[in-house]
Amino acid sequence: MAEEQQLRLDLDELRHLESIAKRPRVLSLLSSEIRDLDAKLSRVTAVTAAARQAAVAAEKVPVNVDAVNRSYVTLGSFSWDQDNDKIKIYISIEDAEQEKVDTVFKPMSVDIKFHDIHGKNYRFAIPKLNKEILPEKCKLVVKPNKVIVTLVKASKGNWLDLHLKEDKLKPNLDKEKDPMAGIMDLMKNMYEEGDDEMKRTIAKAWSDARSGKTADPLKSYP
């Protein structure tokens, strides 16, 4: 912010000098300097605005404390069978409640979370299925002592296994995507492709926008 203000003051003074200058060479020098400073001010203003937007948006991202601190017990007891169109997975678990089950079906993965079963949370996940499924047609049904998961195959045929050989059954620990990734990528690209002056400007603008509340994520860049 301080740099932007100084640039504006410099421009005001240069324009004043231009208005009273008489000699063509002086006018040309002043005009050239004004153009350079004007372009620099535009870059600094854009970077500062982007950094401020990123900082404000980051502070507004809701954090579900319960979800962050929640731990899960991996469910490993299950069986499965199939026909030409579907796969059925039978998970051994008692006292699960349909409304306390979070199910995420994707074309190549399954992630199921069981909440608050006698004070514990459980999870069954296949990060990479053997073949594609149709998420919108898959379903889960809770029974007294088990859960039945029906996966609808994207293409008919026999599966040799539920998961890819290199991805044995395990909890899916992939983190949620950072909603700030797009803005951060833009800032990093501007930083990496800019000259030394641009890098200093971006780093300073980001630091000012954050007002010292968090560490500057660009410090790791040369």
TITORTOR-345165 format. One record per residue (C-alpha): x, y, z. Coordinates in steps of 0.001 Angstrom, whole numbers, padded with zeros to 6 digits, always signed. Example, Ala and Ser with C-alpha at 12.3 -4.5 7.8 and 13.67 -1.06 7.14 Angstrom:
<nodes>
+012300-004500+007800/+013670-001060+007140/
</nodes>
This chain:
<nodes>
+000000+000000+000000/+002874+002408+000852/+004546+001757-002513/+001294+002416-004373/+000863+005711-002533/+004434+006797-003321/+003953+005981-006996/+000810+008111-007100/+002632+011031-005469/+005524+010695-007923/+003110+010674-010849/+001311+013762-009587/+004583+015667-009295/+005829+014515-012694/+002580+015590-014334/+002881+018952-012643/+006422+019324-013967/+005237+018286-017416/+002590+020991-017361/+005175+023725-016764/+008064+022350-018848/+008899+024159-022073/+011859+022439-023708/+010996+019482-026028/+013734+017218-024594/+012541+017790-021035/+008945+017185-022060/+009956+013941-023786/+011874+012720-020717/+009006+013576-018400/+006455+011918-020687/+008524+008731-020875/+008961+008592-017108/+005238+009189-016576/+004371+006294-018892/+006774+003970-017045/+005481+004940-013620/+001869+004691-014778/+002467+001138-016026/+004216+000215-012783/+001347+001665-010737/-001135-000416-012721/+000827-003600-011968/+001174-002791-008274/-002531-001940-007999/-003543-005207-009696/-001255-007299-007495/-002401-005565-004314/-006069-006033-005227/-005542-009737-005998/-003646-010277-002747/-006315-008466-000751/-009067-010518-002397/-007209-013747-001673/-006642-012773+001957/-010276-011780+002518/-011608-014911+000816/-009261-017116+002841/-010522-015619+006087/-014115-016287+005028/-013604-019993+004301/-015646-021801+006964/-013839-024339+009085/-015822-027224+010484/-013907-027871+013703/-015800-031075+014422/-015009-032450+010968/-011322-031523+011272/-010962-033206+014651/-013089-036233+013784/-011265-039567+013641/-012403-042771+011954/-011907-046462+012458/-011260-048262+009185/-013758-050999+008373/-012008-054055+006987/-014634-056749+007427/-016686-057097+004255/-017568-059402+001381/-018768-058821-002146/-020320-060466-005163/-021322-059366-008643/-023371-060001-011721/-022976-058593-015197/-024431-055191-014230/-023810-054608-010540/-021515-055219-007605/-022814-055635-004071/-020566-055003-001081/-021627-056335+002331/-020020-054401+005200/-020252-055921+008666/-021310-053171+011074/-024017-053031+013722/-026328-050209+014800/-025560-047891+011891/-028243-045302+011126/-029102-044313+007560/-029262-040596+008386/-025800-040711+009980/-024055-042162+006938/-022202-039944+004472/-021731-041639+001104/-019677-040315-001783/-019773-042258-005046/-017465-041166-007863/-016733-042852-011212/-013583-044495-009831/-013975-044380-006040/-016222-045028-003058/-016032-043284+000322/-018497-044111+003103/-018445-042611+006599/-020526-043896+009513/-020966-041369+012306/-021748-041734+015993/-022057-045496+016409/-021710-045963+020166/-019489-042893+020281/-017228-043889+017381/-016953-043067+013682/-016148-045637+011000/-015021-045426+007408/-015035-047711+004382/-013238-046426+001288/-011940-047690-002030/-009786-044860-003462/-009491-046467-006908/-011980-048985-008152/-011024-051675-010638/-013314-050118-013269/-015751-047232-013603/-019184-047107-011983/-022257-044902-012463/-022356-042789-009246/-025913-041540-009723/-027250-045106-009795/-025303-046464-006808/-026943-046754-003406/-026487-047835+000199/-028981-049647+002424/-028555-049977+006181/-029547-053282+007833/-029485-054122+011595/-026066-055814+011472/-024659-054864+008086/-024717-052355+005258/-025277-053272+001625/-023628-051070-000980/-024750-051482-004585/-022386-050268-007303/-023721-050075-010846/-021068-050834-013457/-020471-048277-016191/-019926-051142-018624/-021144-054710-018319/-018684-057448-017556/-016784-059278-014853/-014458-057566-012374/-011421-059528-011184/-011173-057375-008064/-012820-054360-006423/-009730-052191-006515/-006664-051702-008632/-003803-053962-007630/-001513-051076-006728/-004174-049474-004500/-005176-052015-001863/-008243-051260+000231/-007431-048387+002574/-008993-045156+003842/-009093-042359+001339/-006906-039708+002911/-007036-037220+000048/-007485-033696+001342/-010297-031468+000188/-009227-029080-002541/-008226-025669-001391/-010930-023246-002480/-008144-020639-002772/-006082-022766-005173/-007110-020792-008259/-006136-017414-006832/-002963-018798-005286/-001938-020366-008607/-002445-017017-010332/-000306-015240-007750/+002420-017892-007982/+002480-017714-011785/+002794-013938-011666/+005593-014339-009125/+007492-017021-011042/+007259-015269-014399/+007987-011770-013149/+011305-009985-012809/+012989-009274-009465/+010989-006078-009039/+007707-007878-009683/+008635-010616-007184/+009387-008060-004492/+006143-006229-005256/+004023-009389-005040/+005690-010577-001840/+005231-007172-000207/+001625-006812-001387/+000727-010261-000098/+002375-009576+003244/+000583-006222+003596/-002780-007757+002663/-002449-010443+005288/-001411-007816+007859/+000917-010275+009476/-001852-012683+010486/-000351-015667+008660/+002939-016595+007118/+003576-015378+003569/+003087-018472+001313/+005428-016972-001288/+008495-017077+000941/+009390-020535-000286/+009916-019181-003793/+013365-017890-004830/
</nodes>
